[in-house]
Amino acid sequence: MRVALAAVAAALALPGAALAAPTFLLDGGGWGHGVGMSQWGAEGYAEHGYDYRRILAHYYPHTSLQAAAPRPVRVLLLQGQRVVHVSSAAPFLVVDARGRKLHLPSAVAVTPRLVVRRLHLRAPLRFEPGAEPLAVDGDGYRGDLVLRRKPGGLEVVNELPLDRYLRGVVPWEVPTGWDEAAYEAQAVAARSYTLATLHPHADFDLYPDTRDQMYGGIRAERPQTNLAIGATAGQVLTWDGTVIRAYYFSSSGGWTSAIQDAWPGRAPEPYLVSVRDPYDSVSPHHRWPTQVVSAAWLGGRLGLHGVRDVVVDDDGSHHVATASFLTPAGWKSFSGAELRQKLRLQSTYFSLGVFSLDPPSRRSLLSSRVIVRGEVRALHGVQLQRQDGASWRTVAYVHPRGDRFAVTLRTDRPLRLRLVAEGVPTAPVVYRVS
């Protein structure tokens, strides 16, 4: 990732050269918060022969693999429902808070009145499967279903053994067709995250979505991921004898993020540090297409007018910590997380480069030497090109000092010049001769 440079307010006021409108290039990679294991990176390591133990040791340094006792988990399925349909392919049982039991043949619709087959039951209701799993609104789940009446409607929680829960998590967290070792690493990370985030005094432990882990119940299950869960049965990551909250995410772009960098205010953890992630290169999100963005586009997304410049500062994880934008009203700063949200980016692993050519301060003389000036920041390999007929020819590579550069050219004819970075050109600037 390109390194951010220092502020350049002084360079903007150089005498004899009114700066042209800058061109901004947005470049980056990755998808997700960046903390813990990169799932695509894990697949890349698996493709290079790493087993799940080495993969986990890379992303969660200083941890140990330990065996954890099996236990049930409780996953929220529904909230605020006016009616809940519980069904099964075989007879099942409902037990209310008073211990009253009612055998049901195939399906029942429950409303907040909690009247089931003309009996008024007391919440919470526990639905227990018979010979076949239960379903909620047509979707099957292993284990029991617990139904509570809340002010906003009915709440349904799935209570089931940990590894059966993982059967509905791992295949929804990683794509099909991956290497066995990547699935096994995902199973251990998901199991560790689950046990580290239980809430014994709440109605449920986990959300079924990105607030915790994606969970699809029986419809999510696949044979390959079931095998990986079985092969790592009971294994969790620990540090100092405690199961860790093993965060994971899709794609790093090349570097994962330390927890205190991704979420300022969080305490550092020795196992959630920034690590280099070269095999994340197998990810379709590893590098984003370079995007040309205008000052108007940046201003519209950030609520600024007349964006003239940007200076980006990286954190210790090579992700964006802050970016400051220059406008007629002065400098305005945003955190990396704010920019990710406002610019609708997939991660905070990005850069904003700036480059522009100054227009000539006076008409050049025939056969004289002219100094072409401009600005380049957070970009490398920038070329100065001259138009020859219908084509453009590179006449120099730009090497800025600070953020400004100067290139001397001989003008034997009018010059039409531009800068090119990442294959993107600036608007041409014409140096006329007399």
KARA-V736472 format. One record per backbone hydrogen bond with DSSP energy under -1.0 kcal/mol. NH is the residue of the N-H (numbers start at 1). CO is the residue of the C=O. E is the energy in kcal/mol with one decimal. If there is no record, write none. Layout:
BEGIN
NH/CO/E, NH/CO/E
END
This chain:
BEGIN
13/10/-1.4, 14/11/-1.2, 23/355/-2.4, 24/293/-1.1, 25/353/-2.4, 26/291/-3.2, 27/351/-2.3, 29/349/-2.2, 30/285/-3.3, 31/251/-3.2, 32/346/-3.0, 37/247/-1.8, 39/249/-2.9, 40/250/-2.9, 42/38/-2.5, 43/39/-1.9, 44/40/-2.2, 45/41/-2.6, 46/42/-2.5, 47/43/-2.3, 48/44/-1.0, 49/46/-1.8, 50/45/-2.2, 55/51/-2.1, 56/52/-2.5, 57/53/-2.1, 58/54/-1.6, 59/55/-1.9, 60/56/-2.5, 63/60/-1.2, 64/238/-2.5, 66/236/-2.7, 68/234/-2.9, 73/160/-2.8, 75/158/-2.9, 76/206/-2.7, 77/156/-3.1, 78/156/-1.6, 81/154/-2.0, 84/110/-2.5, 86/108/-2.6, 87/135/-2.1, 88/106/-2.2, 92/104/-2.3, 93/128/-2.5, 94/102/-2.1, 95/126/-2.5, 96/100/-2.2, 97/122/-2.5, 99/96/-2.0, 102/94/-2.4, 104/92/-3.2, 108/86/-2.4, 110/84/-3.1, 114/111/-2.4, 116/119/-2.9, 119/116/-1.8, 121/114/-2.9, 125/147/-2.7, 126/95/-2.9, 127/145/-3.4, 128/93/-3.2, 135/87/-2.4, 136/139/-2.7, 137/85/-3.0, 139/136/-2.2, 141/134/-2.9, 144/159/-2.5, 145/127/-2.1, 146/157/-3.3, 147/125/-3.1, 148/155/-2.5, 150/153/-2.5, 153/150/-1.6, 154/81/-3.1, 155/148/-2.7, 156/78/-2.1, 157/146/-2.6, 158/75/-3.2, 159/144/-2.2, 160/73/-2.1, 162/71/-1.7, 165/161/-2.0, 166/162/-2.1, 167/163/-1.1, 168/165/-1.4, 169/166/-1.3, 170/166/-2.3, 172/169/-1.2, 173/169/-1.0, 174/170/-1.4, 183/179/-1.7, 184/180/-2.3, 185/181/-2.4, 186/182/-2.3, 187/183/-2.3, 188/184/-2.1, 189/185/-2.4, 190/186/-2.8, 191/187/-2.3, 192/188/-2.5, 193/189/-2.7, 194/190/-2.2, 195/191/-2.2, 196/192/-1.9, 197/194/-1.3, 202/199/-2.0, 205/74/-2.1, 206/74/-1.9, 212/209/-2.4, 213/207/-1.0, 215/208/-1.9, 216/168/-2.5, 218/140/-2.0, 220/217/-1.3, 221/218/-1.1, 226/222/-2.3, 227/223/-2.2, 228/224/-1.6, 229/225/-2.2, 230/226/-2.3, 231/227/-2.6, 232/228/-1.2, 233/230/-1.4, 235/232/-2.6, 236/66/-2.8, 238/64/-2.8, 239/242/-2.4, 242/239/-1.7, 244/237/-2.3, 246/244/-1.3, 247/245/-1.8, 249/37/-2.4, 251/31/-2.2, 256/275/-2.4, 257/34/-3.8, 259/272/-2.1, 262/258/-2.3, 263/259/-2.5, 266/263/-2.3, 272/269/-1.4, 277/254/-3.2, 280/277/-1.3, 281/278/-1.3, 282/279/-1.4, 283/280/-2.4, 286/283/-1.3, 288/28/-3.2, 291/26/-2.5, 293/24/-2.3, 298/294/-2.4, 299/295/-2.7, 300/296/-2.4, 301/297/-2.1, 302/298/-2.3, 303/299/-1.4, 304/299/-2.0, 308/326/-3.8, 311/324/-2.4, 313/322/-2.8, 315/319/-3.1, 318/315/-1.7, 320/348/-3.0, 321/313/-2.6, 322/313/-1.7, 323/334/-2.2, 324/311/-2.8, 325/332/-2.9, 326/309/-2.4, 327/330/-2.1, 330/327/-2.2, 332/325/-2.1, 334/323/-2.0, 336/321/-2.1, 339/335/-2.4, 340/336/-2.4, 341/337/-1.8, 342/338/-3.0, 343/339/-2.9, 345/340/-2.4, 350/348/-1.4, 351/27/-3.2, 353/25/-2.9, 354/377/-2.0, 355/23/-1.9, 356/375/-2.2, 358/373/-2.7, 359/18/-1.0, 364/432/-1.8, 367/411/-2.8, 368/365/-2.1, 370/409/-3.2, 372/407/-3.5, 374/405/-1.5, 375/356/-2.4, 376/403/-2.4, 377/354/-2.6, 383/420/-2.6, 384/396/-3.2, 385/418/-3.1, 386/393/-2.9, 387/416/-2.3, 388/391/-3.2, 391/388/-2.0, 393/386/-3.0, 395/384/-2.8, 396/384/-1.4, 398/382/-3.0, 401/404/-3.0, 404/401/-1.8, 405/374/-1.9, 407/372/-2.6, 409/370/-2.7, 411/368/-2.9, 415/431/-2.8, 417/429/-3.0, 418/385/-1.9, 420/383/-2.2, 421/424/-2.6, 424/421/-2.6, 426/419/-2.4, 429/417/-2.8, 431/415/-3.6
END
